[in-house]
């Protein structure tokens, strides 16, 4: 008998999608263009990486909205628009409330330095 892998999606993650369909009949997914890991996942991948909060930036989509920024693998995205992040689900949930073309401010930590960048969300 085949077995599948199931997972739960927090309702807050899909509320903006449902509301968009109810109000407009469509949903355009905004896109930041990153692949990252939660703090809890990193020790399973590389026990030498340590950080207190945020999302570990593993990869940037070379055709995505952040392609021309100075962001690099190993940067930590600590906040988006001033909202602290601890999981990729939190980041996705926030991005789902936005539209392609909206601007967001990311607070980044690189080693001992913290800086901010502004990004324009793309369309997936």
Buried (B, 14 or more C-beta within 10 A) or exposed (E): EEEEEEEEEEEEBEEBEEEBEEEEEEBEBBBBBBBBBBBEEBEEEEEEEEEEEBBBBBEBBEEBBBEEBEBEEEBBBBBBEEEEBBBBBBBBBBBBBBEBEEEBEBBBBBEEEEEEBEBEBBEE
